[in-house]
Amino acid sequence: MHDYPAGRFAVWSTAWLTGRTSYDQALDAVTGDGAGSGGRAPGTAHRVVGMPGVTDAAAGDAVPLGWALSALLSRGERRLRLVLPAPGDVRDLPAVPGLVSLALESGQAAVGSTVALVPEQLGTEMVSWTAFDLTGVAPPPPPVEGTLRAASGALDLAVAGSARTLAELDLARWNPEVPALLAGLARTTSAPGLPPDHEPLALSVLGRASRLSRVLDLAMADAPGAAVTHAQARARDEALRPLAQALREATTAAYNAVPR
């Protein structure tokens, strides 16, 4: 299943910047050292390259993640959003040289009004973040933020439509885990790792999206040789496309939800 360090950074830095959690809690949740880490292995090192206005004489341009978190406050940031770009859909990314290509490669970015950060997993014990200064950059159009209920409903529709097509393609024959995972989507699940005052529905939506990402990974892992015919392969890809889109929208809606 996919991990979204940019999502954790966006949601926890926003919680800290708005006074809903402490600096230590936010940093621990992002790096995996605290209760908000969602069960990830502790001790992962996070370093940030290119954070505007922040340097470390001993380490050069790379600074600890905590330094970057502190810098957000001095830059006047109030909210960061998770962006999950995909080929052909980078509408929520500012037009900064290098940002779009790196975010597409990573599959994620945390975007504020003055800075954007893109994570890259380096092995199992290091995450390298690249910061992009957005000062003076024309922001993209404000994202159209639908409700969590709308994202949840769209996820249900995408799952129902895709499940029928995948069943017709007999994906279960290639991956016996798929039927159980699809059936599990009907159950209420909760995803750890979000601030305690976050919207409860967001926890449920993110939990279901996490399970759905596993279905998508299993289906994609069989490409291109699993389908018997080219027609079946095309049908499978068409079935997965709305599923992937609904997954992206539900995941971003869950991380970017603003607590009441």
C-alpha positions in Angstrom: 0.0 0.0 0.0 1.1 3.5 -0.7 2.6 5.7 2.0 2.1 9.5 1.9 4.7 11.3 3.9 3.6 14.5 2.0 0.1 13.9 3.4 1.4 13.5 6.9 3.5 16.6 6.6 0.6 18.6 5.2 -1.9 17.6 7.8 0.4 17.7 10.9 2.1 21.0 9.9 -1.3 22.5 9.4 -2.4 21.3 12.8 0.7 22.9 14.4 0.5 26.1 12.5 -3.1 26.6 13.5 -2.4 25.8 17.2 -4.2 22.4 17.3 -1.1 20.4 18.2 2.4 20.9 19.6 5.5 21.2 17.5 6.9 18.0 19.0 3.7 16.0 18.3 3.7 17.2 14.7 7.3 16.4 14.1 7.0 13.0 15.7 3.9 12.1 13.7 5.6 13.0 10.4 8.9 11.2 11.1 7.3 8.1 12.6 8.6 8.6 16.2 5.2 9.1 18.0 1.7 7.9 18.5 0.5 9.7 15.4 3.0 7.8 13.2 0.5 5.2 12.2 2.6 2.2 13.1 5.6 3.1 10.9 9.1 2.1 12.0 10.6 4.8 14.2 13.9 6.4 13.6 13.6 7.3 9.9 15.8 10.3 9.1 14.3 13.2 7.3 16.4 15.8 5.6 15.3 18.9 3.6 17.2 20.3 0.7 16.5 23.8 -0.7 14.4 25.2 2.2 14.4 28.9 1.6 16.1 30.9 4.3 17.3 27.9 6.2 20.9 26.6 6.1 23.1 24.3 8.2 26.8 25.3 8.1 27.8 21.7 9.0 25.6 19.9 6.5 25.4 22.4 3.7 22.0 22.8 2.1 20.4 19.8 3.8 18.7 20.5 7.1 16.6 18.5 9.6 12.9 18.3 8.9 12.2 20.1 12.2 14.1 23.2 10.9 11.8 23.3 7.8 8.7 22.9 10.0 9.8 25.9 12.1 10.5 27.9 9.0 6.9 27.5 7.8 5.8 29.6 10.8 8.3 32.4 10.1 7.2 32.4 6.4 3.6 33.0 7.5 2.2 29.6 6.3 -1.2 28.6 7.8 -2.1 25.6 5.7 -0.4 23.0 3.5 -2.3 20.7 1.2 -1.5 17.2 -0.1 -1.3 17.1 -3.9 -1.2 13.7 -5.7 -0.3 14.6 -9.3 -0.7 12.1 -12.1 0.4 12.2 -15.8 -2.0 14.7 -17.5 -3.2 16.1 -14.2 -0.9 18.5 -12.4 -3.4 21.3 -12.1 -2.8 21.8 -8.3 1.0 22.3 -8.6 2.5 25.8 -9.0 4.5 26.4 -12.2 8.0 26.2 -10.6 11.0 24.8 -12.6 11.6 21.2 -11.5 8.6 20.9 -9.2 6.2 19.2 -11.5 8.6 16.6 -12.8 9.8 15.7 -9.3 6.3 15.6 -7.9 5.2 13.3 -10.7 8.1 11.0 -10.0 7.3 11.0 -6.3 3.6 10.9 -6.8 3.0 13.4 -4.1 3.8 16.9 -2.8 2.9 19.1 0.2 2.0 22.6 -1.1 1.6 25.8 0.8 1.3 29.4 -0.2 5.1 30.2 0.0 6.8 26.8 -0.3 6.2 23.3 -1.7 8.0 20.1 -0.5 8.4 16.8 -2.3 9.6 13.6 -0.5 11.8 10.9 -1.8 12.2 7.6 0.0 15.9 6.6 0.1 16.0 3.1 1.4 14.2 2.2 4.6 15.8 4.7 6.9 16.0 8.0 5.0 13.5 10.4 3.4 14.9 13.3 1.4 12.7 16.3 0.9 13.2 18.9 -1.8 11.8 22.3 -1.1 10.7 24.8 -3.7 10.4 28.5 -3.0 7.0 29.8 -4.2 7.7 33.5 -3.5 6.5 35.6 -6.4 5.1 32.5 -8.2 1.6 32.8 -9.5 -0.4 30.3 -7.6 -2.5 27.7 -9.5 -6.3 28.1 -9.5 -7.7 27.3 -6.0 -8.4 23.5 -5.8 -12.0 22.5 -6.1 -12.4 20.9 -2.7 -15.4 18.7 -2.6 -16.9 17.3 0.6 -15.6 14.2 2.3 -19.1 12.7 1.8 -18.9 13.3 -1.9 -15.4 11.8 -2.1 -16.7 8.8 -0.1 -19.6 8.4 -2.4 -17.4 8.6 -5.5 -15.2 5.9 -4.0 -18.2 3.6 -3.5 -19.3 4.1 -7.1 -15.9 3.5 -8.5 -15.4 0.4 -6.4 -18.8 -1.0 -7.5 -18.2 -0.4 -11.2 -14.6 -1.7 -11.1 -15.5 -4.7 -9.0 -17.9 -5.9 -11.6 -15.4 -5.5 -14.4 -12.6 -7.1 -12.5 -14.8 -10.0 -11.5 -15.7 -10.5 -15.2 -11.9 -10.6 -16.0 -11.5 -13.2 -13.3 -8.8 -11.2 -11.5 -9.4 -13.4 -8.4 -7.9 -16.3 -10.3 -4.6 -14.3 -10.6 -4.8 -12.8 -7.1 -7.0 -14.6 -4.5 -6.5 -11.6 -2.1 -8.7 -9.3 -4.2 -12.2 -10.5 -3.3 -11.5 -10.3 0.4 -10.0 -6.8 0.0 -13.0 -5.6 -2.0 -15.4 -7.1 0.5 -13.5 -5.4 3.3 -14.2 -2.0 1.7 -17.8 -2.3 2.9 -16.7 -2.4 6.5 -16.0 0.6 8.5 -12.2 1.0 8.9 -10.1 3.7 10.4 -6.6 4.9 9.3 -4.2 5.9 12.0 -1.8 8.7 11.7 -4.1 11.8 11.5 -4.4 14.4 14.3 -6.8 13.5 17.0 -9.2 16.3 16.3 -9.3 15.5 12.5 -12.7 14.9 10.9 -13.8 11.4 11.9 -15.2 10.7 8.4 -11.7 11.4 7.1 -10.3 8.6 9.1 -12.8 6.2 7.6 -12.3 7.4 4.1 -8.5 7.2 4.4 -8.8 3.7 5.8 -10.9 2.5 2.9 -8.7 4.3 0.4 -5.7 2.5 1.9 -7.3 -0.9 1.4 -8.4 0.1 -2.1 -4.8 1.0 -3.0 -3.8 -2.6 -2.2 -6.4 -3.8 -4.7 -5.1 -1.4 -7.3 -1.5 -2.5 -6.7 -2.4 -6.2 -7.1 -4.3 -5.5 -10.3 -1.5 -3.4 -11.7 1.1 -6.0 -10.7 -0.5 -8.4 -13.1 -0.1 -6.1 -16.1 0.6 -6.5 -18.9 0.7 -10.3 -19.0 -2.2 -11.4 -16.8 -5.2 -10.7 -19.1 -5.8 -13.4 -21.6 -6.5 -11.1 -24.5 -5.7 -7.5 -25.5 -9.4 -6.7 -25.2 -9.4 -8.0 -21.6 -6.3 -6.0 -20.9 -7.9 -2.8 -22.2 -11.1 -3.5 -20.2 -9.0 -4.0 -17.1 -7.2 -0.7 -17.6 -10.4 1.1 -18.3 -11.8 -0.3 -15.1 -8.8 0.7 -13.0 -8.7 4.3 -14.4 -11.8 5.6 -12.5 -10.7 3.6 -9.5 -7.3 5.3 -9.4 -8.9 8.7 -9.9 -11.4 8.1 -7.1 -8.6 6.9 -4.9 -6.5 10.0 -5.4 -9.5 12.3 -4.8 -10.5 10.4 -1.6 -7.0 10.4 -0.2 -6.5 14.1 -0.8 -9.9 14.9 0.6 -9.1 12.9 3.8 -5.7 14.5 4.4 -6.9 18.0 3.4 -10.1 18.1 5.4 -10.4 21.0 7.8 -11.7 20.0 11.3 -14.9 21.7 12.3 
